[in-house]
Amino acid sequence: MSEERALAALADLGLGHTITRHGRVGSLAEAAAARGVEPRDIIKTLVVRRAEDDYVLVLVPGDREISWPKLRALLGVSRLSMPDAEKARAATGYERGTITPFGAAHTGTGEQWPVIADATIAGRTVSMGAGAHGVAVTVDGDAMIAALNAQVSDVTDPTTSSE
């Protein structure tokens, strides 16, 4: 089961965390309320395709969205895309809406995908998905960044749409 894989990966990393189980939610605001955090403290894990079978995981705060020009510049590429739900699942082992960097691995090699954490995550306590709908973990952002060997960079902008 995906939740067990995510929690095992957290344990393997030695990353302190608190688990919250709240059931399915329909919006960022509902998820934040269920977890007892602000929407900005919920971190979305987005799968971004660089090339065929080559992905990066981008950690984005709930009140922000990927800045494609910033991310392309960071990665030194002219084109990036988001895979469809089935390709994202094949790449990470997680269903869309449950994707987490914890235990998300290249299905062919078992190696972890590179992780990019938006710079706004540093210095905060954050809540992230844990591999199943309605299951989240709260972690120290700096400890998470270190444990995942994530590259920290300004790759987002404030969200322009309201949720």
C-alpha positions as CSV (number, residue, x, y, z in Angstrom):
1,M,0.0,0.0,0.0
2,S,1.2,3.5,-0.9
3,E,0.8,5.0,2.6
4,E,3.0,2.3,4.1
5,R,5.7,3.0,1.5
6,A,5.7,6.7,2.3
7,L,5.8,6.2,6.0
8,A,8.6,3.6,5.7
9,A,10.6,6.1,3.6
10,L,10.1,8.7,6.3
11,A,11.4,6.3,8.9
12,D,14.3,5.3,6.7
13,L,15.2,9.0,6.3
14,G,15.1,9.4,10.1
15,L,12.8,12.4,9.5
16,G,10.6,13.3,12.5
17,H,7.0,13.7,11.6
18,T,3.4,13.7,12.9
19,I,0.7,11.8,11.0
20,T,-2.7,13.3,10.4
21,R,-5.6,11.2,9.1
22,H,-8.6,13.3,8.0
23,G,-10.3,11.6,5.1
24,R,-10.8,13.0,1.6
25,V,-11.1,16.7,1.1
26,G,-12.3,18.8,-1.8
27,S,-10.1,21.8,-1.7
28,L,-6.9,23.3,-0.3
29,A,-8.9,25.2,2.3
30,E,-10.6,22.0,3.5
31,A,-7.3,20.2,3.7
32,A,-5.7,23.0,5.7
33,A,-8.7,23.1,8.1
34,A,-8.6,19.3,8.5
35,R,-4.8,19.4,9.2
36,G,-5.0,22.5,11.5
37,V,-2.6,24.5,9.3
38,E,-2.7,27.5,7.0
39,P,-3.1,26.8,3.3
40,R,0.4,28.1,2.7
41,D,1.8,25.4,5.0
42,I,0.4,22.6,2.8
43,I,3.1,21.5,0.3
44,K,2.0,20.0,-3.0
45,T,4.4,17.6,-4.7
46,L,4.2,18.1,-8.4
47,V,5.6,15.8,-11.0
48,V,7.3,17.6,-13.8
49,R,8.6,15.9,-16.9
50,R,12.0,17.1,-18.3
51,A,12.2,14.4,-21.0
52,E,11.0,10.9,-21.8
53,D,11.1,8.9,-18.5
54,D,12.9,11.8,-16.8
55,Y,11.1,13.6,-14.0
56,V,11.7,16.0,-11.1
57,L,9.5,16.5,-8.1
58,V,8.7,20.1,-7.3
59,L,7.6,21.0,-3.8
60,V,5.2,23.9,-4.0
61,P,3.4,25.7,-1.0
62,G,-0.4,25.7,-1.2
63,D,-0.6,29.4,-1.8
64,R,1.9,29.4,-4.7
65,E,2.2,27.9,-8.2
66,I,5.1,26.8,-10.3
67,S,6.7,29.7,-12.3
68,W,7.5,27.8,-15.5
69,P,10.1,30.4,-16.6
70,K,12.0,30.2,-13.3
71,L,11.9,26.4,-13.3
72,R,13.0,26.1,-16.9
73,A,15.9,28.5,-16.2
74,L,16.9,26.5,-13.1
75,L,16.9,23.2,-15.0
76,G,18.5,24.7,-18.1
77,V,15.7,23.4,-20.5
78,S,13.4,25.1,-22.9
79,R,10.4,22.8,-22.4
80,L,8.8,21.1,-19.4
81,S,5.4,19.5,-19.0
82,M,3.2,17.9,-16.4
83,P,2.5,14.2,-17.1
84,D,-1.1,12.9,-17.2
85,A,-2.3,11.0,-14.1
86,E,-1.3,7.6,-15.3
87,K,2.2,8.6,-16.2
88,A,2.6,10.4,-12.9
89,R,1.5,7.3,-11.1
90,A,3.9,5.1,-13.2
91,A,6.8,7.6,-12.4
92,T,6.2,7.8,-8.6
93,G,4.0,4.8,-7.6
94,Y,1.5,7.3,-6.2
95,E,-2.0,8.3,-7.4
96,R,-2.5,11.9,-8.2
97,G,-3.6,13.7,-5.1
98,T,-1.5,11.5,-2.9
99,I,2.0,12.0,-4.5
100,T,4.7,12.6,-2.0
101,P,8.5,12.7,-2.4
102,F,8.7,10.1,0.4
103,G,9.2,6.8,-1.4
104,A,8.5,8.2,-4.9
105,A,11.0,6.3,-7.0
106,H,11.9,5.7,-10.6
107,T,10.1,2.4,-11.3
108,G,12.9,1.1,-13.5
109,T,15.8,1.7,-11.1
110,G,14.2,2.3,-7.7
111,E,16.3,5.5,-7.4
112,Q,14.6,8.6,-6.0
113,W,13.7,11.4,-8.4
114,P,15.4,14.7,-7.9
115,V,13.5,17.1,-5.6
116,I,13.3,20.8,-6.0
117,A,11.9,22.7,-3.0
118,D,10.6,26.2,-3.4
119,A,12.7,28.7,-1.3
120,T,9.6,29.7,0.7
121,I,9.5,26.3,2.4
122,A,12.8,26.8,4.3
123,G,12.4,27.7,8.0
124,R,8.8,26.5,8.3
125,T,6.8,23.6,9.6
126,V,4.9,22.1,6.7
127,S,2.2,19.5,6.0
128,M,2.5,17.1,3.0
129,G,0.7,14.2,1.5
130,A,1.7,10.7,2.7
131,G,0.8,8.4,-0.1
132,A,-2.9,8.0,0.4
133,H,-6.0,10.2,0.3
134,G,-6.6,11.9,3.6
135,V,-3.3,11.1,5.1
136,A,-0.7,13.7,5.7
137,V,2.6,14.2,7.6
138,T,3.7,17.4,9.3
139,V,7.5,17.9,9.2
140,D,10.1,20.5,9.7
141,G,10.7,22.1,6.3
142,D,14.5,22.4,6.8
143,A,14.9,18.8,8.0
144,M,12.8,17.6,5.1
145,I,14.9,19.5,2.6
146,A,18.1,18.1,4.0
147,A,16.7,14.5,4.2
148,L,15.5,14.6,0.6
149,N,18.7,16.3,-0.6
150,A,16.4,18.8,-2.2
151,Q,17.6,21.7,-4.3
152,V,16.2,24.9,-2.9
153,S,15.3,27.6,-5.3
154,D,12.8,30.3,-6.1
155,V,10.6,28.4,-8.5
156,T,7.1,29.7,-7.7
157,D,4.9,32.7,-7.8
158,P,1.9,33.6,-5.6
159,T,-1.2,31.8,-6.8
160,T,-3.3,34.0,-9.1
161,S,-6.5,31.8,-8.9
162,S,-8.5,31.5,-5.8
163,E,-9.4,28.2,-4.3
